Amino acid sequence: MEKVFISEMDQYLFGQGIHYEIYKKLGAHLSEEDGVEGVFFAVWAPHAQYVSVVGEFNEWQTDAHPMERIEPLGIWQLFVPVAQLGQLYKYFIVGQNGQAIYKADPYANEAELRPGTASRITDITGFKWTDSKWMDERRASDPQKRPMAIYECHIGSWMRHPKPEAAGYYNYKEFADRLIEYLKEMKYTHVELMGIAEFPFDGSWGYQVTGYYAPTSRYGTPKDFMYLVNKLHKAKVGVILDWVPAHFPRDAHGLADFDGTALYEYADPKKGEHPDWGTKIFDYDKNEVKNFLIANALYWLSEYHIDGLRVDAVASMLYLDYGKDNGQWVANKYGGNKNLEAIEFFKHLNSVVLGKFPGAVTIAEESTAWPKVTARPEDDGLGFSMKWNMGWMHDFCDYMKLDPYFRKDNHYKMTFAMSYNGAENYILVLSHDEVVHLKCSMVNKMPGYEVDKFANLRVGYAYMFGHCGKKLLFMGQEFAQKREWSEERELDWFLLDEDLHAGMKKYVGELLKLYSKTPCLYENDNGYGSFEWINADDTEKSIYTFIRKSEDGKDNLLFVLNFTPMERDDFRVGVPEKGKYKLVLNSDSEKFGGTGKSIPANYTAEEIPWDNRPYSIGVPLAPYAAVVIKF
């Protein structure tokens, strides 16, 4: 066991905001001094008058273990020989005005199970990783050129534990076994896990974090979480975490007013608070705060082998007036509404994370038209790998909810996204946000009788998988969960006993399989050469036809999508070349829950000019049918 201590170099790097392993020094770490084993504690609290560490090892006495302040940054440190692995602790802080404060450790690697709020002494070293093949392949790969079909998942409500003593949750290890089998069956390439960093309130879904360096204890220990990631990698499934650097809650044990002052947040409430969310905004102007966040991002990738971070609420960080009325925000030094410190933070974050971890990804949930989100920082971009395409998602959902009669007047909603597709590296998302708060589940957004709803959703999914961009579906959408999602219950797995739901699951599985094995659908997502409209303007029939083209000219796909209940036995579509065409997917197949009406398995292009192409084929279309043809 090595001695842990804070050196002058540690303080210098932390003060500059570039100590990328500061989490190995601040926090609680097993240590040894003069042959005696114990725990080294260190915390940044520059405005405190007094700090002590309290815990199970000293019966929570505030005067038993006073900490030593070291300058110039105001870090407090102490070696406690009686402290042991597994014990709970907090910091007792006396603020500038004499107020007594009990705080959880911002750098703790484990936390007490809620409703408890203490930190726990743990050791995250020594796990035997066996995912070197995955890590080597990731390092050598270009994420833009590879398939990415993400399963967004909330561990606590994916499937509940049948044993009551488990408090309703599978732990990380049990979850790994069940999830991996499912992901491999469905052919997802990645899982995005919601709510992993510790948080106090279940209803926040993990978006109000109090323990940025601690995997939530709801599902087990840090090494249990390592087991989950390792096993997913062995199954060739990537792991993305939701990451929340935009804000944090006001909970008394958390980061808010940490040392009696606004330490982690902006001091001015017009900059440091979100009125709508009741949360605090990080102060991106402080080097130590930026270091806390950037080191945290690196921590998850380094210590837990995470493959990417989906950064939540990016727009709220970029705009000083986000969610605020006049008088509630402060302009920047140029009089504008851009948060200049947050912009520089993102450039720094993405440069370091993607520089240190080639093949990993950072993904922006950015809901505005902010330019160059995925451009390189040296080209004045923010430097993200990818961006959620929120515009596509809103247009898609708005269109799909319409009665088919009105779709002809909204035809552009399904074509508009391709007009700006080259601007960013996009992910098409149908996330948890679309199936909560009375927005309805995906299948219940659809118009018509039940069989129509399912047919609508099948053709909608085909459009999504054919469109440029990586893919994300929230759990339950793959089998048409009927109820809105709730973190308080598991998915309605019993629905798979019904033919329509079982058919939807089988259909999404076929789409995922087609996507992952057909390069034209993923190797050039923002290049204009990979997507070509055959007919984007068939408003009267509400039919969309387009081609996805591969770089080597092989295994191209033709999509023919009918968004009305009208049958089109005589439908003809223009094609670019003569030769043979082969059916690879028909959403109206009986095995998917369709009518099962037979259509040709093979087609030969005829010299009949159509859609401004020299050749064409006749493709009979059932109501709400998606037909995918390879050539």
N, C-alpha and C positions, 0 to 999 in steps of 0.2 A: 504494500500500500504506500503510495507516494504522499508527500506533504503537499497540501494545497495552500497557496497564499496569494495575496494581491501584490504584484510587483509594480515598480514605477512605470515599466513599459505597459503593463495592463492598464494603468490609469491614463497614460498618455493616449493609447489607442482608443480607449473608451471615450475619452474626452474629444477625440477627433471623429468619433462615430464610425470607426473602422476596425473595431475588435470583433472579428466575425466568430470567435469562439468564446465570447464573454460569458456564455452560459456555463462554461467549465470552471469559472471563477466565482461569479455571483451565484447565490442560491445556497443549497446545503450539499456538501460533498464529503464522503468518507475520506478521512485523512489520518495522518500519523505525525506526532510531534514528540521527539525525544523518546522514541520507542513506545509511546502510548497511543493506542488507537482511539479515535473519536470522530467527531464531525466538525468540519469547518463551515461556518456560516458567514455570508457577506451580503450586504444589502445597500443599495444606493438610496440615501435619504438626506440630501444636503441641507435641508432647512430644519432638521430635527434638533432639539436640545439634548435628547437622550434616547438611546435605543438599546433594548435588551432582547434576548431571545428567550421565549417562554415555551414550555412544552411538557410532555409527559415525563421527561427526564428531570424536571425540577418542580413538578406539581404546579406549573403555570405561575410561578412566583416572579414578579416583575423586577425584583432586585437581585435575583440569584445569579444571573449571567449577563451583566452589562457589557455592551460591545464597545470596541475601541474605534474612534473616528480617525480616519486617515485622510490627509489632504493631498491634492487640492480639490478633489471632486466631491467630498462628503460621502465617501463609502465607509460603512461601518462593518467591522469584522470581529470574529471571535472563534477560537477553537474550544470545543466543549467535549472533554474526554468521556463524560458520562452519557452523552447522547448516543443512541443506537439506531440501527436500521429498523425501519417500520414505525418509529415513534412519530407522533403528531407534534407540530410546533407552529408558532406564529412569531411575528415581531411585535414587541410592545414599543410604541413610539410616543414620545412627548413632543408635541409640536411647538412652533414658535410662540404661540399664545398660551402654552401650558396645557393644551388639550391632550387627553390620554387616548391613544388610538391602538387598536389591535389589527394587524394586517397579515393576510396570507403572503407567502413569499412569491414575488412576481416571477422568479426564476425556478420555482419548485418543479421537480420532474414528476411529482405525484401529489394528489390531493385527497383529502378525506371525502368519503361518499356523502353526497348531499343528503339531508339538509346540513350536515356538518360543513364547516368552512375552513378548517385548518389545513396546513400543508403537511405532507408526510415525507420523512427521510427515506430515500430510496437509492438504489444503485442501478443505473441503466447500462453499465458496462458488462461485458462478458457474454452477451448473447451470441450464439453460434449461427451466423448467417450462412445459408447454403444457396443463395441466389446469384452467385457470381456470373453464371451464364447469362441470366437476364440483364444484370447490370452492365456487363461487357457489351452485349448487343445493343442496349439502350444508348450507351456512350458512343457507339459507332453509327447510330442511326440519325436520320433527319425526320423529326416528328411530322413535318409537313407532307412528307412523301409516304407516310404509313397510314393504314386505316386507324381511325379512332372512333369507336362506337361506345359511348360512356353510359353506364348504368348508375344513375344518381340514386343513392341509397341512404336511408336513415336506419341505423342498426337497431335501435330500440323498437321500431314499429314495422320492420320488415317481416319478422316472424317472432312470435312470443314463445317463451319457454313453457313447456307444459307442466313443469314442476313448480308449485307455489313457492317453495323455499328459494327459488332463483330470483324472486322479486320481479318476475315477468320478463327478464332479459336473458338471452344467450350471452355468455361471455365471449370475448374476442376469439378464443380458441374454438369454441363450439360454433360460433357464427362462421368462422373460416370454413369449416367442413361443409356446412349447409350451403353457404353462398357460392363457394367455388364449384360445387357440382352443378348448381343452377346456371352460373355464368358460362361454364364450359358447354353446357347443353344449348344455351341460347346463342353462343358465339359473340358475346360482348368482348371488346378488347380491353376496356378499362372500367373500373368502378370509382365513382366519386362519393366519398364518405362525408356525410353531414355531421356536424357537431362532435368532433373528436377532441379539440382543445377544451379543457375543463370549463364548465359553465354551471351556474347555480339553478337556473329555472328551466324545467323541461320544456315549457311552452315557448321558449325562445329558439328552440331547435338547434342551439349551439351558436347562435349569431350574437350573443352577448357574453363575451368570454371574460373569465376572471383568472384562468390559469393557462397562459399562452404556451408554456413549456411542459404541460402535463396532459397526457391522454386521459380522457375522462374516466374516472374510477367506476362509473356505472357498469362498465363492461369488463373490468379487470385491471390488471397491472400494466405498467409500461412494457414489460417483456411479453405479456400476453398479446399486446398490440403488435410488437415486433413479430411474433409468431404469425399473426394474421397477414401482415405484409409479406413476410418471407414465403408463406404458403401460397399467397396469390401470385407472387412472382414465379414460383415453381410451376404454377398452373398457366403461366404466360398471360397473366392479367395484370395490367398496370394499375397503380393506386394514385388517385388524386384526392387531395384534402381541400375542403373549404377553409379559407383563411381570412381572418377579419381584422385588417389593420385600420379600418375606417373609424371605429368607435368602440367604446367599452362601457359597461353599466356602472351605475352609481353605488352598487352594493358596498356596504361599509367595510367589508374585508378585502375589497378589490383595489384597483389602481387609483380610483378617484381620490383626490386630495390626499395622496399617499403619505406624505410627511407633514401633513397639516396645511400644505399649500397645494396649488395646482401644479403638480410635478410632471405627470405624464400628459396632462391635457393643457391646451391653451388657457392662460389665466383669464383672458377676457371672455366672458360667457358668450359674447356675440360670435366669437370664433371657436370657442371650446365646448359648445353644447348643441345638440340636435333637438330643437323644440318638438318635432313630431315623434321622435323615438325616446326622448327622455334619457339620452346617453351622452357621454363625454367624447370629445374629438381629440385624438392624439395631437400633440404639438410637434409638427414635422420640422420645426425650426431648431429644435434642441438636438444636438448631436447624440446625446445619451439615449434619447427616445427613439431616434432613427436607428441607433445601434441595437436597441432592444428588439425592434421589429425585424430588421434585416438579419440579425443573428438568429432570430426565431425562425424565419423562413429557411435559413441554411441548416438550422438544427433539425428540422423535420426531414430534410433531404439527406443530411449526413448521418444522423443517429437512427433514423427509422426507414431509410432507403425509399422515401416517398418519391414518386415519379413526377409530380406536378402539384401546383397550388392554384386553386380557383379563387381569385381575389374578389371578395364580396364588396358590393356597393362602391365601386371605383368612382362613379360620377359624384357621389356625396363628398369624396375627398378632393376632386378636381375643382368643384365650384364652391366658392365661399358663400353663395346665396342659396345653396341646395336646401330645399324644404323650408326656406325662411322668407318672411315678408320684409318689406321695406322697414328699415330701422332695427332689424334683427341681425344684420350682418355688417362686417367691416370690409371695405374695399382694399385691394392690394395697393402697393406704392404707386402704381400707375393709374389708379382709379378704377380698375377693372374687377371682374368677379372671379378671376382665376386664382386658385391657391398655388402660388409660385413655389412654395416650399414642398407641397405634395407632388408637384410635377417633377421637381428634382429628386424627391424621394423615390418615385417610381423608376426614374432613369437609373439611379444608383442601385436600387433593389434588383431590377432585371439584368443589369450589366453584371452584377456580382453573382447572382443565382445561376443564370444561364452560362456565365463564364466558367464557374466552378463545376457545374454539372451539365455537360453537353448531353443532349438527348432528353433532358427534363423539359418541362413546359411550365410557363406561367400564363394563366388565363384570366382575362379581365371580364368581370360582369359590369359592363359599361353601357348605360342605357341611352346615351345621347349620341350626337353626331360628332363628338370630339375627334379631330383628325389625327391620323398617324398613331393610333393606339398600339398597333403591332409593327410599326416602323422602328428601325434601329435608333438608339439615342443619338448616335453621331449624325443621323439624318433628321434630327429634331423630333424623333418619335419617343413614345413612352417605353418601348422596348419589350412589350409583352409578346409571347409566342402566338397567342390566339385571343380572340374576343368573342363573347357570346353575341349572336346576332339577334338582338331584342326586337329590331324592326321587323325582321322576317317572322318572328314568333307572333307578334301582335297582328300582322297582316294575315298570317295563316289562320290564327284562331278566329279573327273577325270574319274571314271568308267562310271557314268551315261551319260556323254557327248559322249562316244564312240559309233560309229556305232556298232550295235550288232555283226557284223562279227568279229570285233577285240576284243570283250569282252573275248573270250576264252583265249586270250593271256595275259589278265590282271585280271584273275579270283582272284588272291591273294589279289587284292586291297579290295575286300569285305570280306575277311576272316582274314586279318592281324590284325585288331583291337582287335579281341578276344584273340590274343596271348599275349597281354600286358594288357588286361582288368583288371586284379587283382591288377595292380600297383597303381591305384588311384581310387577315387570315381568320375566317369565321368558323364558329361552331353553331350549328342549328340546334336550338334547345326547346324542349318541352319539359320544363323543370317543375319542381314542387310548387313554385309560385303560381302556376297555372291551374292547380287543382285544389286550392284552399280558399277560404274566405268567401264562400258562396259563388265561386267562379265555375263550379261544377267539375266533375271528372271529365276526362277527355271524351269518353264515349257519350256522356250525357250532354256535352256541348252540341252534339250533332243533331240535325233536324230529323223528323220523320218517326215512323214506327221503329220498334226495337231492331228489326232486321235491317232497316235502312240506316240506323245509327252505326251499326257494325260495318256495313258496306261502305258508308261514308268514311269511317275512320281508316278502313283498309286502304282506300284509294288515297287518303290524305297521307298516310305513312309512306306509301309508295312515292308520292311526290317529294316527301322529305328526304328519303334515301336516294332519290335520283338527283336532287338538287345539289349544287356545289356546297361544300362545307362539311366539317366533321359533324358527328351526331351525338345528341344526348337525349335520353328518355328517362323520366323519373320512374321509380319502381311502381309496379302495378299497371302502368300504361301499356305494358306489353301483353297483358291479358284483359285489358279493358275493365279495370276496376270501376265499379259503378259509383260507389260512395266517394265523396271528397276525402282526401288524406287527413288523418289525425295522428299526432304523435302518441296518442293515448291507447291505440289499439293496433293489432297487426293487420296486414293486408288481408283482403277477403279471398283467401286461397280456396275456400269452398266453391267459389265461382267456377273453378276449373272442372267441376263435375258437370257443367253445362256446356253443350256443344258449341255455342257461339263464342264463349270465352276460351275454351280449349282451342278452338279454331283460330282465334286471334293470336294466342300465344304461339301456335305453330306457324302462323303467317309471319309474325315479327321475327321468329327464329329463321325463317327462310330469307327474309329481307337482310337480316344480319349476316347470314351465311353468304348470300350473294354479294353483299357489300365488301366483306373482308377478303373474298377470293377473287374479286374483279378489279384490277388496278385502275380502270378508267373511272371508278367511283371515288377514288381517294388520292391518286398520285399527283394531281394538279388541280387542287380545289379553287385556286384564285387565278388560274391562267385562262385566258379567253379561249384558247384552243381546245379545252377539254369539254366545253358545253356549247351546244348549238341548238337554237330553237328550230324546229321544223315549222310549227305554226303556233305563234304566241297570241294570235289575234282572233281565234275562233270563239268570239263572245256569244254568239247565238246558241251554239251547241254546248258551251262551257267545257270544251275539250282542249287539253294541253298536250302537245307532242314535242318532244325534244330528244336530242342524242347526247350521250356521254361518250367521249372519244379517248382512247388510250394513247399513250405516247408512242407505242410501237405499232399502232394501227390494228392490233388484234383484239378480239373480244370486246368490240364496241357494243353499247346498249341503246336500244330505241325504247323510249317510254311513251305510251299512249294512255292518257288518263281521262276518264269520263266522269265529270262531277255532277251529273244529273241522273234522274231515275229513268231517262229515256234509253231504250234499247236501240242500237245502231248496227243492224245486221250488214248494212252496205257501206260501212265506213271505210274510207281509203286514206292512206297517209303517204306522203312523198318520202322517198328514201334516196340517199346520195349515190348509190352504186347498184349495179346489177349483181345478181348472185343469189345465194341461199340465205335465208333468215330463219332463226330457230327460236321458238317460244321457250322462255326460261321461267316466267312467273305469270300466273293469272289469278288475280285477287278474288275472282268469282268462283274459284274451284270449290267443290263441295267440302274438301278436307279443311278449308279455311272458314267454312260457314256460308259460302256463297250458294248460288242456285245450281252450280255444277253443269251449266250449259256448256256443251262441248265446243271448243274452237280449235282451228288447225294448230298442229304442233310445229309444222314447217311451212315456210312461205318462199316463193320465188318472185323476185322483183320483175315487174312487167314494164315494158317501154310505154308506159302511160304517164305523161307529165302530170305532176300534181304538186301542190305546195311549192311551186317554183323549183322543183327538182325534176330531173329527166326520167326518173323511175318512180314506181309506187307499188304498194302492196295493199290488198284488201284485208282489213282486220275487223272482224265482227266484234262489237262491243256490247256486253251486258250492261244493265243499269249500274251506275256507280262502280264501274270496273276499271282496274289498272292492269294493263298488259305490258310486259317487259320482254323484249325480243333481242336476241344476240345476233351480231353479224360481224 
